[in-house]
Amino acid sequence: MKDLKYRIYFEQLLGDVKNELVDRALADDQLALGYSCYYVPEVLLNLDGCFSLRMRAPGIADTSIATYYMSEKTCMYSRSILERAIEGGYNFFAALLSTETCSMMNRAHEHFEMLNLVKEQNEKFFVSHIDSPFVTKDYAIKHYEKQLRKHVLDKLNDVYGVDTSEEALRAAVERHNEICRIVSQIGAFRKLENPPITGYEFHLIELVSECCPQTLILPYLKETLEEIKTRKPDETPWYRVRVVLAGGENDDPDFTKMIEDCGAFVVADRYCFGSLPGREEIVIGENETALQAIARHYIETNQCPRFMNPEKVHGRKEYFRFLADEYKADGLIVQQMKFCEYWEYERMYCQNVMETEYGVPCMGIEKEYVNTSTGQLRTRFQAFVEALEIKKISGEGNRNG
């Protein structure tokens, strides 16, 4: 297929947290608000005068200083975020919105305060921590709503005078939903037998939608959607098998590319930084305020393994099965960041349950934030692709009902 018009530009934008579009937004006196978890609603960080940035540490080569503060037994993603902060990579942030969902990342964010990593550049900078619920009951959603009001909206209003009125929230929801519609339409092309987009390209598109000011990246996303609608794929599908990629933090499109270079088309992105969930539109009910709808939406759609209530545990496996069916996947790859407690249990559980109860072939791997053992991973991916091909040829690829 012919390269997407903005593929190289998207790659360049993802090469640095403070990219060209971020510089343009800062020059327009907009507030950069960092976050690193789905539990912090992206939509609330895109009120008028603000823009959200999902925290990354692209090109990080060493985490020795962060390791000194956090120990080598913490996940490399959290250490990489802290290391980049110590390097001054987030000095342009107006605030960091955190959540007590992961103790390792929470600890990394606490160091922003203890070490005054951004305060010297911006005396108004603050870190605000949200207490997020583990369950989906009504009382938990109400608690979450209060946390969002107190630790996000009130803080932004008190410190920076951000308009957090009902009208402002509804306008932010509308802008958010437009991004969601475009990205979801692009992602839906992956369901086709011979799609006009690769998993790598979609990974780029989803990431720039999270890591660039929404108002500035929106025109590029719109144009890319129109381009894909008329894009002609190669006559014969390039892939050998189709897989759902799941797991924790994955903001490295080259990881997706490695899988696809082995012949496996990544048709669905069920991982942190992915669009499933992440790009579902927020529907405000007739008797709901915008904040109530946002709180309900993010709790109901959340697929994080931090949720331990039976409905969510079972629901995650059903969701994997749904994605495998919806995107006609031959198998599931679950990746876990080394030392991630939540996804370590989830990966092992998935490998057993998905194959024995749902008939979905599943491969589990452990990886670092920066992939150094690419040769070993490539070998494992190639073996998994061959195993899925054998199942298809032998007629064993039909999953259980």
Secondary structure per residue as TSV (DSSP state, phi and psi in degrees):
chain	resnum	aa	ss	phi	psi
A	1	M	-	360.0	151.8
A	2	K	-	-68.9	139.8
A	3	D	-	-60.0	145.0
A	4	L	-	-62.9	144.6
A	5	K	T	-56.2	-41.0
A	6	Y	T	-105.3	15.4
A	7	R	H	-57.5	-52.0
A	8	I	H	-64.7	-38.4
A	9	Y	H	-63.7	-42.4
A	10	F	H	-62.0	-41.9
A	11	E	H	-60.5	-40.0
A	12	Q	H	-66.1	-41.4
A	13	L	H	-60.8	-36.9
A	14	L	T	-80.8	-5.0
A	15	G	T	-75.2	-13.3
A	16	D	-	-151.2	143.1
A	17	V	S	-63.3	-44.5
A	18	K	S	-92.8	76.4
A	19	N	-	-89.3	-174.3
A	20	E	H	-58.0	-43.7
A	21	L	H	-70.6	-33.9
A	22	V	H	-63.8	-43.5
A	23	D	H	-59.2	-39.7
A	24	R	H	-65.4	-41.1
A	25	A	H	-67.0	-40.4
A	26	L	H	-65.1	-37.5
A	27	A	H	-65.0	-21.9
A	28	D	T	-93.1	13.8
A	29	D	T	65.0	30.0
A	30	Q	-	-86.7	153.8
A	31	L	E	-92.1	126.9
A	32	A	E	-88.5	119.8
A	33	L	E	-115.8	114.5
A	34	G	E	-89.4	148.4
A	35	Y	E	-155.9	161.0
A	36	S	-	-137.1	14.0
A	37	C	S	-150.0	145.7
A	38	Y	T	-61.6	-23.1
A	39	Y	T	-65.8	-20.0
A	40	V	S	-93.3	106.3
A	41	P	-	-60.5	117.7
A	42	E	G	-54.5	-37.2
A	43	V	G	-61.2	-33.7
A	44	L	G	-71.6	-18.9
A	45	L	G	-93.3	5.5
A	46	N	G	-119.6	33.0
A	47	L	S	-68.0	165.6
A	48	D	T	-53.5	129.7
A	49	G	T	88.2	1.4
A	50	C	E	-129.6	159.5
A	51	F	E	-147.5	144.0
A	52	S	E	-89.6	148.2
A	53	L	E	-135.9	114.3
A	54	R	E	-70.5	125.1
A	55	M	-	-74.2	131.7
A	56	R	-	-138.4	168.4
A	57	A	-	-137.0	63.8
A	58	P	T	-62.5	139.2
A	59	G	T	75.5	10.7
A	60	I	-	-63.6	132.2
A	61	A	-	-111.2	-25.0
A	62	D	-	-150.4	140.4
A	63	T	-	-124.3	31.0
A	64	S	H	-64.5	-39.1
A	65	I	H	-70.4	-44.3
A	66	A	H	-62.8	-36.2
A	67	T	H	-63.6	-35.5
A	68	Y	H	-59.2	-40.0
A	69	Y	H	-82.4	-28.1
A	70	M	H	-117.7	-13.8
A	71	S	-	82.7	155.6
A	72	E	T	-78.5	-3.0
A	73	K	T	-93.3	12.1
A	74	T	S	-105.6	157.7
A	75	C	-	-65.5	148.3
A	76	M	H	-70.2	-24.0
A	77	Y	H	-63.9	-48.8
A	78	S	H	-64.8	-39.8
A	79	R	H	-67.1	-35.6
A	80	S	H	-66.9	-38.7
A	81	I	H	-62.7	-45.4
A	82	L	H	-65.2	-43.0
A	83	E	H	-59.9	-44.8
A	84	R	H	-64.3	-34.9
A	85	A	H	-65.7	-42.5
A	86	I	H	-63.2	-34.1
A	87	E	T	-71.0	-12.7
A	88	G	T	94.5	14.5
A	89	G	T	-70.0	-16.2
A	90	Y	T	-118.5	22.5
A	91	N	T	-64.3	-14.6
A	92	F	T	-89.5	-2.2
A	93	F	-	-66.4	141.5
A	94	A	S	-89.0	-28.8
A	95	A	E	-163.2	159.4
A	96	L	E	-123.3	117.5
A	97	L	E	-97.3	117.1
A	98	S	E	-116.2	169.0
A	99	T	E	-146.2	144.3
A	100	E	T	-86.0	48.4
A	101	T	T	-92.2	-34.0
A	102	C	-	-126.7	121.2
A	103	S	H	-64.1	-32.8
A	104	M	H	-70.0	-47.7
A	105	M	H	-67.8	-36.5
A	106	N	H	-60.9	-39.4
A	107	R	H	-66.3	-40.8
A	108	A	H	-61.0	-42.3
A	109	H	H	-68.1	-33.4
A	110	E	H	-62.2	-30.4
A	111	H	H	-69.5	-23.0
A	112	F	H	-58.4	-37.6
A	113	E	H	-79.6	-48.1
A	114	M	H	-64.8	-34.1
A	115	L	T	-98.4	2.4
A	116	N	T	50.5	48.5
A	117	L	T	-68.4	-30.4
A	118	V	T	-116.4	-19.2
A	119	K	T	-56.6	-35.5
A	120	E	T	-66.8	-27.0
A	121	Q	T	-88.1	-30.4
A	122	N	-	-144.1	104.1
A	123	E	T	-66.1	-17.4
A	124	K	T	-85.8	-8.7
A	125	F	-	-56.1	138.7
A	126	F	E	-141.7	156.0
A	127	V	E	-112.8	129.6
A	128	S	E	-125.6	127.9
A	129	H	E	-106.0	130.1
A	130	I	E	-99.6	134.5
A	131	D	-	-89.0	104.8
A	132	S	-	-97.1	140.1
A	133	P	-	-74.5	157.5
A	134	F	S	-94.7	-12.0
A	135	V	S	-125.6	175.2
A	136	T	-	-114.4	17.2
A	137	K	S	-68.0	161.9
A	138	D	H	-57.9	-40.9
A	139	Y	H	-66.0	-30.5
A	140	A	H	-70.3	-39.8
A	141	I	H	-65.3	-39.2
A	142	K	H	-64.7	-40.1
A	143	H	H	-63.1	-43.0
A	144	Y	H	-62.1	-41.6
A	145	E	H	-60.5	-43.8
A	146	K	H	-63.8	-38.1
A	147	Q	H	-64.3	-42.0
A	148	L	H	-64.9	-39.2
A	149	R	I	-65.0	-48.3
A	150	K	I	-72.8	-45.4
A	151	H	I	-98.2	-8.7
A	152	V	I	-118.2	-66.2
A	153	L	I	-66.0	-48.9
A	154	D	H	-64.3	-38.3
A	155	K	H	-64.5	-44.7
A	156	L	H	-64.0	-38.1
A	157	N	H	-70.8	-43.7
A	158	D	H	-68.2	-41.8
A	159	V	H	-84.7	-41.1
A	160	Y	H	-118.2	-1.9
A	161	G	-	70.8	25.3
A	162	V	-	-67.0	136.3
A	163	D	-	-72.0	114.8
A	164	T	-	-116.9	26.1
A	165	S	S	-69.3	169.1
A	166	E	H	-58.9	-41.4
A	167	E	H	-63.3	-41.5
A	168	A	H	-65.7	-39.7
A	169	L	H	-65.4	-42.9
A	170	R	H	-65.3	-36.9
A	171	A	H	-65.4	-39.3
A	172	A	H	-65.1	-38.9
A	173	V	H	-62.7	-41.6
A	174	E	H	-62.2	-44.0
A	175	R	H	-64.9	-41.3
A	176	H	H	-61.9	-44.4
A	177	N	H	-64.5	-32.6
A	178	E	H	-64.8	-43.0
A	179	I	H	-60.6	-44.4
A	180	C	H	-61.8	-42.7
A	181	R	H	-62.1	-44.3
A	182	I	H	-66.2	-48.6
A	183	V	H	-64.9	-38.8
A	184	S	H	-66.2	-39.0
A	185	Q	H	-63.2	-40.8
A	186	I	H	-64.9	-45.0
A	187	G	H	-63.5	-30.0
A	188	A	H	-65.3	-24.0
A	189	F	G	-62.7	-21.2
A	190	R	G	-68.7	-14.0
A	191	K	G	-75.4	-18.9
A	192	L	S	-70.8	153.4
A	193	E	S	-65.8	-38.6
A	194	N	S	-126.0	78.7
A	195	P	-	-74.2	151.8
A	196	P	S	-87.9	25.6
A	197	I	S	-154.8	148.4
A	198	T	-	-100.4	165.1
A	199	G	H	-63.7	-35.1
A	200	Y	H	-62.3	-45.9
A	201	E	H	-63.7	-41.5
A	202	F	H	-65.9	-36.4
A	203	H	H	-59.0	-43.1
A	204	L	H	-59.5	-47.0
A	205	I	H	-63.0	-46.1
A	206	E	H	-63.7	-41.3
A	207	L	H	-65.2	-44.5
A	208	V	H	-65.6	-27.1
A	209	S	H	-70.2	-20.9
A	210	E	H	-99.4	-24.3
A	211	C	H	-113.4	15.4
A	212	C	S	-136.1	152.6
A	213	P	-	-54.9	127.8
A	214	Q	H	-59.6	-42.0
A	215	T	H	-65.4	-27.3
A	216	L	H	-88.9	-31.1
A	217	I	H	-84.1	-20.6
A	218	L	H	-54.1	-47.3
A	219	P	H	-59.8	-35.0
A	220	Y	H	-69.2	-37.7
A	221	L	H	-67.4	-41.8
A	222	K	H	-60.6	-46.7
A	223	E	H	-65.5	-37.3
A	224	T	H	-65.7	-39.6
A	225	L	H	-59.9	-47.0
A	226	E	H	-63.7	-36.1
A	227	E	H	-64.6	-43.0
A	228	I	H	-68.1	-33.3
A	229	K	H	-58.0	-32.2
A	230	T	T	-111.2	7.7
A	231	R	-	-73.8	135.2
A	232	K	-	-96.9	114.1
A	233	P	-	-74.2	165.6
A	234	D	-	-60.8	152.2
A	235	E	S	-58.3	-39.3
A	236	T	S	-108.6	129.6
A	237	P	-	-52.0	137.2
A	238	W	S	-79.2	-20.7
A	239	Y	-	-91.6	164.1
A	240	R	S	-102.9	-36.2
A	241	V	E	-141.4	167.4
A	242	R	E	-118.5	135.6
A	243	V	E	-135.2	150.8
A	244	V	E	-94.2	130.4
A	245	L	E	-104.7	121.6
A	246	A	E	-125.9	170.5
A	247	G	E	133.9	-160.6
A	248	G	E	-84.7	-145.6
A	249	E	E	-58.2	128.9
A	250	N	-	-150.3	89.5
A	251	D	-	-112.3	26.9
A	252	D	-	-115.2	98.0
A	253	P	H	-59.7	-25.5
A	254	D	H	-66.4	-25.8
A	255	F	H	-66.5	-43.8
A	256	T	H	-62.6	-40.8
A	257	K	H	-63.4	-37.0
A	258	M	H	-61.0	-43.4
A	259	I	H	-62.6	-43.5
A	260	E	H	-72.1	-29.0
A	261	D	H	-65.1	-21.1
A	262	C	T	-88.1	1.5
A	263	G	T	100.8	6.2
A	264	A	E	-107.7	115.1
A	265	F	E	-77.2	118.5
A	266	V	E	-80.1	100.9
A	267	V	E	-90.3	-19.1
A	268	A	E	-145.9	140.1
A	269	D	E	-114.2	81.3
A	270	R	E	-96.0	65.4
A	271	Y	E	-143.1	166.6
A	272	C	E	-58.5	136.8
A	273	F	T	82.4	-1.0
A	274	G	S	-89.0	177.6
A	275	S	S	-97.8	-5.2
A	276	L	T	-127.2	90.6
A	277	P	T	-83.7	173.0
A	278	G	T	144.4	-28.9
A	279	R	-	-122.4	33.6
A	280	E	-	-87.9	140.1
A	281	E	-	-70.7	145.6
A	282	I	-	-89.1	122.2
A	283	V	-	-105.0	121.0
A	284	I	-	-91.5	117.5
A	285	G	-	-67.7	163.8
A	286	E	T	-59.9	-35.9
A	287	N	T	-107.4	19.8
A	288	E	-	-108.1	149.1
A	289	T	-	-83.2	167.0
A	290	A	H	-62.0	-41.2
A	291	L	H	-67.9	-38.7
A	292	Q	H	-60.8	-42.8
A	293	A	H	-65.4	-39.8
A	294	I	H	-64.7	-46.4
A	295	A	H	-61.1	-46.6
A	296	R	H	-61.7	-45.3
A	297	H	H	-58.7	-47.6
A	298	Y	H	-72.7	-26.8
A	299	I	H	-77.3	-43.1
A	300	E	H	-69.4	-37.8
A	301	T	H	-85.9	-15.1
A	302	N	-	-63.1	129.7
A	303	Q	-	-115.3	21.6
A	304	C	-	-67.8	137.8
A	305	P	T	-68.5	-2.9
A	306	R	T	-62.5	-31.0
A	307	F	-	-68.1	123.6
A	308	M	-	-115.1	0.7
A	309	N	S	-70.8	146.9
A	310	P	H	-53.2	-38.3
A	311	E	H	-61.7	-42.1
A	312	K	H	-72.8	-40.0
A	313	V	H	-60.3	-49.0
A	314	H	H	-68.2	-38.2
A	315	G	H	-62.5	-32.3
A	316	R	H	-64.9	-39.3
A	317	K	H	-69.9	-38.8
A	318	E	H	-62.9	-36.8
A	319	Y	H	-67.3	-41.0
A	320	F	H	-59.0	-45.2
A	321	R	H	-63.2	-43.3
A	322	F	H	-58.7	-46.2
A	323	L	H	-64.1	-40.0
A	324	A	H	-61.7	-40.2
A	325	D	H	-73.0	-47.0
A	326	E	H	-62.6	-37.9
A	327	Y	T	-103.2	11.0
A	328	K	T	53.4	47.4
A	329	A	-	-84.0	146.0
A	330	D	S	-88.9	-19.4
A	331	G	E	-165.0	177.0
A	332	L	E	-128.7	132.5
A	333	I	E	-113.4	123.1
A	334	V	E	-111.7	116.5
A	335	Q	E	-105.8	141.0
A	336	Q	E	-129.5	129.5
A	337	M	E	-65.9	134.7
A	338	K	T	-56.6	132.0
A	339	F	T	77.2	7.2
A	340	C	-	-80.3	111.4
A	341	E	H	-66.1	-45.5
A	342	Y	H	-62.7	-50.3
A	343	W	H	-77.8	-17.5
A	344	E	H	-65.5	-47.2
A	345	Y	H	-66.8	-42.2
A	346	E	H	-62.9	-41.1
A	347	R	H	-62.2	-47.5
A	348	M	H	-66.2	-40.4
A	349	Y	H	-64.4	-43.9
A	350	C	H	-61.6	-43.9
A	351	Q	H	-56.3	-37.1
A	352	N	H	-81.2	-51.5
A	353	V	H	-66.8	-44.8
A	354	M	H	-63.8	-35.0
A	355	E	H	-81.2	-46.5
A	356	T	H	-78.5	-35.7
A	357	E	T	-100.1	-28.6
A	358	Y	T	-114.3	-9.1
A	359	G	-	69.2	23.6
A	360	V	-	-102.3	112.6
A	361	P	-	-55.7	133.3
A	362	C	E	-133.7	135.7
A	363	M	E	-120.6	132.1
A	364	G	E	-115.7	137.8
A	365	I	E	-135.4	155.5
A	366	E	E	-111.7	134.2
A	367	K	E	-139.6	166.5
A	368	E	-	-98.7	169.5
A	369	Y	S	-64.3	-43.0
A	370	V	S	-103.2	118.4
A	371	N	-	-80.3	116.8
A	372	T	-	-106.5	-28.8
A	373	S	-	-92.6	53.8
A	374	T	H	-65.7	-33.5
A	375	G	H	-63.4	-44.3
A	376	Q	H	-65.9	-43.6
A	377	L	H	-63.4	-42.3
A	378	R	H	-60.4	-41.2
A	379	T	H	-62.8	-41.9
A	380	R	H	-67.3	-40.8
A	381	F	H	-64.0	-41.5
A	382	Q	H	-62.5	-40.1
A	383	A	H	-65.8	-39.2
A	384	F	H	-66.6	-41.5
A	385	V	H	-60.9	-44.2
A	386	E	H	-63.8	-39.6
A	387	A	H	-65.0	-40.1
A	388	L	H	-66.8	-37.6
A	389	E	H	-63.3	-42.0
A	390	I	H	-62.1	-41.3
A	391	K	H	-60.9	-42.4
A	392	K	H	-65.2	-43.2
A	393	I	H	-66.8	-38.4
A	394	S	H	-83.0	-4.7
A	395	G	T	83.0	12.4
A	396	E	T	-90.9	1.6
A	397	G	T	-75.9	-8.4
A	398	N	-	-71.9	121.3
A	399	R	-	-80.2	159.8
A	400	N	-	-68.0	152.6
A	401	G	-	-77.2	360.0
